[in-house]
Amino acid sequence: MAYAATLIPGDGIGPEVTAATVSVLEATGVAFDWDEQQAGVGAYEATGDALPDATVASIERTRLALKGPLTTPVGTGFRSINVRLRQHFDCYANVRPCETLPNTHGPFEGVDLLLYRENTEGLYAGIEYFDERNQIADSINRITRTGSERIIRYAFEDAKRRGRKRLTLVHKANILKESSGMFLRIGREIAADYPDVEFDDRIIDNMAMQLVIRPDEYDAIVTTNMFGDILSDLMSGLVGGLGVTGSANIGEDCALFEAVHGSAPDIAGQGIANPTALVRSGEMMLRYLGEDAAAEAIRQALHDVYSDPSTLTSDLGGDASTSAFGDRVADRVRAVLA
């Protein structure tokens, strides 16, 4: 039977990279019953709502979504749709693998890192106040025991399942003694339940430095919302950028898989966008569904296609169009499975 899933092509290059990703997923033989819906600037212009009720209702039904990049206005306009979706569906665990592909020209070879980011609270809870008279803005960094426990335990469980040997908790407990301090204390408590996974911790600024000097010394990382947002982008830079890394948002009974790069309106419609990030998110979706053979076929196909620079898109020095690249990966997926 086909998996029911909501498909949100998104803004800018979104429809192009989404179409390429769907063709790769179809090549695995795993069937999806896609319900295509709108979100982002395109939805706002068409309906007056950046996250229409129909889109929310679709995900309420399917509990599974694949989403292209969305445009979020900076400083003004509507609130991030990505954040709204994660919070509405309580997708508390953001999982960001960073694995080197051939010919991505990153600063390191052989990087294989995994980041678990708490996804619903911290500074992104959106609790803000503005004192008009004194021109003072306050943002509340809300950390809860419940939120901390579930992301840290999820990180241990998932890291153990994937065969990871070490989990590093990242914090700022030397300064933020209540919020980061509690997160660290809970991490140490939960670590006692997982003696097979080595546990340690790093202060956020030190962790950033460590990752750009010796990323090979780290395995899996768990942290709070904003620190995770920053570190996940930094880690993507180690393997070639946001255009080649996938992302999953996991809750108790709902999962959203998305491209984490921007909508790149300047190149939209030109057929030159690289769909790898969303393809890798599609691979993560297959693993979430237990379709491990199909997911591994996509992972292997990407490595094979990336081994030939001429088959890549222009951002990586090749001349392949978005659709041609997707077709090459899809063909390789079929060959791997055969």
C-alpha positions in Angstrom: 0.0 0.0 0.0 1.1 3.6 -0.7 2.1 5.8 2.2 -0.2 8.9 2.6 2.0 12.0 2.7 1.6 15.7 2.4 3.7 17.3 -0.3 4.5 21.1 0.0 6.6 22.2 -3.0 7.3 25.6 -1.4 8.6 28.9 -2.8 11.3 29.9 -5.3 13.2 26.8 -6.4 11.0 24.6 -4.2 8.8 23.2 -7.0 11.8 22.2 -9.1 13.8 20.5 -6.3 10.6 18.8 -5.1 9.8 17.4 -8.5 13.3 16.0 -8.8 13.1 14.5 -5.3 9.7 12.8 -6.0 11.2 11.2 -9.1 14.1 9.8 -7.0 11.6 8.5 -4.4 9.5 6.9 -7.0 12.6 5.1 -8.4 12.9 3.1 -5.1 9.5 1.4 -5.8 8.1 2.7 -2.5 4.7 4.1 -3.3 3.4 7.4 -1.9 -0.1 8.9 -2.1 0.8 12.6 -2.3 -1.5 15.3 -1.2 0.0 18.5 -2.6 -0.6 21.6 -0.5 0.6 25.2 -0.3 2.6 27.1 2.3 4.9 30.2 2.4 4.9 33.3 0.3 3.1 31.6 -2.6 0.3 30.5 -0.3 0.1 33.9 1.3 -0.2 35.6 -2.1 -2.8 33.1 -3.2 -4.9 32.7 -0.1 -3.9 35.5 2.3 -2.5 32.9 4.7 1.1 31.6 4.6 -0.1 28.4 6.3 -3.6 27.7 5.0 -6.0 25.6 7.0 -6.1 23.0 4.2 -2.3 22.4 4.6 -2.6 21.9 8.3 -5.6 19.6 7.9 -3.7 17.5 5.3 -0.8 16.9 7.7 -3.2 16.2 10.5 -4.5 13.4 8.4 -1.3 12.0 6.9 1.1 12.7 9.9 3.9 12.8 7.3 5.1 15.6 5.1 7.9 16.4 2.6 8.4 20.2 2.3 10.5 22.3 -0.1 12.1 25.6 1.0 9.9 28.4 2.1 10.5 32.1 2.1 10.4 33.8 5.5 10.4 37.6 5.6 13.2 39.1 7.7 12.3 41.4 10.5 8.7 42.0 9.4 5.8 40.0 7.9 4.5 36.6 8.9 6.2 34.3 11.4 8.4 31.4 10.1 6.1 28.7 8.7 8.8 26.1 9.5 8.7 27.1 13.2 4.9 27.1 13.2 4.7 23.6 11.7 7.2 22.2 14.2 5.4 23.6 17.1 1.9 22.9 15.9 2.7 19.2 15.4 5.1 19.0 18.3 7.9 17.8 16.2 10.4 18.2 19.0 13.4 16.5 17.5 15.3 18.1 14.6 17.7 15.6 13.2 20.5 16.9 10.9 23.1 14.4 9.5 26.2 15.8 7.9 28.0 13.3 5.7 30.6 14.2 3.1 29.8 13.4 -0.5 32.5 13.3 -3.2 33.4 16.5 -5.1 31.6 18.9 -2.7 34.9 20.7 -2.0 34.4 21.0 1.7 37.3 21.8 4.0 37.4 18.2 5.4 37.0 14.7 4.0 35.1 11.9 5.6 33.0 14.0 7.9 30.1 12.0 9.4 28.3 13.9 12.1 24.8 13.8 13.5 23.0 16.6 15.3 19.9 16.4 17.5 18.3 19.8 18.2 15.4 20.5 20.5 12.8 22.0 18.2 10.0 23.6 20.0 11.2 25.8 22.9 14.2 27.9 23.9 14.4 31.3 22.3 12.3 30.1 19.4 9.3 29.6 21.6 8.6 33.2 20.5 7.9 34.7 23.9 8.9 38.3 23.4 8.1 41.7 25.0 8.7 45.2 23.9 8.8 48.2 26.2 7.9 51.1 23.9 8.6 53.8 26.4 12.2 52.7 27.1 12.8 50.9 23.8 13.7 47.6 25.5 13.1 44.3 23.8 13.1 41.0 25.8 13.1 37.5 24.4 12.5 34.6 26.9 14.8 31.5 26.6 12.2 29.0 27.9 13.8 25.6 28.7 11.6 22.9 30.4 12.4 19.6 32.1 9.9 17.9 29.8 11.4 19.3 26.6 14.9 18.6 27.7 14.3 15.1 28.8 12.6 14.1 25.6 15.2 15.5 23.2 18.1 14.1 25.2 16.5 10.7 25.5 15.6 10.7 21.8 19.2 11.5 21.0 20.5 8.6 23.1 18.0 6.2 21.7 18.5 7.2 18.1 22.3 7.4 18.4 22.4 3.9 19.9 20.1 2.5 17.1 22.5 4.0 14.5 25.5 2.5 16.2 27.0 5.9 17.3 29.5 5.6 20.1 29.6 9.1 21.6 27.0 11.8 22.3 28.2 15.3 23.2 25.8 17.7 24.9 26.3 21.4 24.0 25.3 24.2 26.4 26.2 27.6 27.9 25.8 26.5 31.5 28.8 28.7 32.6 26.7 31.8 31.9 23.1 30.7 31.6 23.1 28.7 34.9 19.4 28.1 35.1 18.3 27.3 31.6 21.5 25.7 30.1 22.4 24.5 33.6 19.2 22.5 33.8 19.7 21.1 30.3 23.2 19.9 31.3 22.0 18.4 34.6 19.3 16.4 32.8 21.8 15.2 30.2 24.0 13.8 32.9 21.0 12.1 34.6 19.8 10.4 31.4 23.4 9.4 30.4 23.4 7.0 33.3 20.8 4.9 31.5 23.0 4.5 28.4 26.4 3.1 29.6 27.2 1.9 26.0 27.2 5.5 24.6 30.0 7.7 25.8 28.7 11.0 27.1 30.5 14.3 27.4 29.6 18.0 27.1 31.0 21.2 25.5 30.3 24.9 25.9 28.8 26.3 22.7 31.6 28.6 21.7 34.2 25.9 22.3 32.1 23.4 20.4 32.0 25.8 17.4 35.8 26.1 17.4 36.2 22.3 17.9 34.0 21.5 14.9 36.0 23.7 12.5 39.4 22.3 13.7 38.8 18.6 14.4 35.3 17.4 13.4 36.6 13.9 13.1 36.7 13.7 16.9 33.0 14.0 17.3 30.1 11.7 16.5 26.7 12.8 17.6 25.6 16.1 19.3 22.5 17.1 21.2 21.6 20.7 22.1 19.0 23.3 22.6 17.0 25.1 19.8 19.1 28.1 18.9 22.5 26.5 19.5 21.3 23.6 17.3 20.2 25.9 14.6 23.6 27.6 14.5 25.7 24.4 14.8 23.7 22.5 12.2 24.5 25.2 9.6 28.1 25.3 10.7 28.3 21.5 10.3 26.7 21.7 6.8 29.5 24.1 5.9 32.0 21.3 6.7 30.5 19.0 4.0 29.7 21.5 1.2 26.8 23.7 2.5 23.1 23.6 3.1 22.4 22.4 -0.4 23.7 18.9 0.3 22.3 18.2 3.8 18.9 16.8 4.8 16.7 17.5 7.8 14.0 15.7 9.7 11.6 17.0 12.3 10.3 14.1 14.4 7.4 14.0 16.9 5.6 11.2 18.7 3.4 10.4 15.8 4.2 13.0 13.1 7.3 13.8 11.0 8.1 16.6 8.7 11.1 16.3 6.2 12.4 19.5 4.6 15.0 21.3 2.7 16.9 23.6 5.1 18.3 26.0 2.5 16.6 29.1 1.2 14.1 29.4 -1.6 16.7 31.2 -3.9 14.2 33.2 -5.9 17.0 34.7 -8.0 17.5 31.3 -9.7 13.9 30.1 -9.6 12.6 28.7 -12.8 16.0 28.4 -14.4 16.3 24.7 -13.8 19.8 24.9 -12.2 19.0 24.4 -8.6 20.6 21.5 -6.8 18.0 19.1 -5.3 20.4 17.1 -3.2 19.3 18.5 0.2 15.6 17.6 -0.3 16.6 14.2 -1.8 18.6 13.5 1.4 15.6 14.5 3.4 13.5 12.1 1.3 16.1 9.4 2.2 15.5 10.2 5.9 11.8 9.9 5.4 12.2 6.4 4.0 14.3 5.4 7.0 11.6 6.9 9.3 9.1 4.6 7.6 11.3 1.6 8.0 12.1 1.4 4.2 15.8 1.0 4.9 16.7 -0.8 1.7 15.2 2.0 -0.4 16.9 4.7 1.8 20.3 3.0 1.5 19.8 2.8 -2.3 19.4 6.6 -2.4 22.4 7.2 -0.2 24.5 4.9 -2.4 23.2 6.5 -5.6 24.1 10.0 -4.4 27.6 8.9 -3.6 27.9 7.2 -7.1 26.5 10.2 -9.0 28.7 12.7 -7.0 31.8 10.6 -7.9 31.5 12.0 -11.5 31.8 15.8 -11.4 30.3 16.2 -14.8 26.9 14.9 -13.6 26.5 17.6 -11.0 24.6 20.9 -11.0 26.4 24.2 -11.7 26.9 25.1 -8.0 29.3 22.2 -7.9 31.0 22.8 -11.2 28.8 20.5 -13.4 26.3 21.4 -16.1 23.4 19.2 -15.2 19.9 20.7 -14.9 17.8 20.1 -11.8 15.7 17.5 -13.6 18.6 15.9 -15.3 20.4 15.5 -12.0 17.3 14.0 -10.4 17.0 11.6 -13.4 20.6 10.4 -13.0 20.1 9.8 -9.3 16.8 8.0 -10.0 18.4 5.8 -12.6 21.2 4.9 -10.2 18.7 4.1 -7.5 17.1 1.6 -9.8 20.5 0.1 -10.7 21.5 -0.3 -7.0 18.2 -2.0 -6.2 18.5 -4.3 -9.2 
